[in-house]
Amino acid sequence: MDGKMLARLGAVVFVAIAITATVIELTRKEVAPAETPVRLLQPERNPLREGQRRCQQLGAKAADDAECLRVWAETRDRFLGRTPAPASPSSSEGR
């Protein structure tokens, strides 16, 4: 076999493989992914987040608001991974 014939044979084999791969790809059926449940409901109500939003809207007045101070303390405790200490009326009276 001379060089030209070998090159032609290689080109024909390459084209045949390319056509075969294309036909296989086009005839392959797409597997539909399992349907994931779409959450149509509203997210759960989060009172802490609502309190944070309220305090955010108050702006500078929030520094004097007792509820905002409580919300911020709870947020800080959750962020730091602390368990909030139970509020007991006797702890401030004993001093």
JOPE-V660842 format. One record per run of one state. SS is the DSSP state (@ for helix, = for strand, . for the rest). FROM is the first residue (numbers start at 0). TO is the last residue. Records with the same first field share a line. If there is no record, write none. Layout:
SS: FROM-TO / FROM-TO
This chain:
.: 0-1 / 27-45 / 64-64 / 80-88 / 93-94
@: 2-26 / 46-63 / 65-79 / 89-92
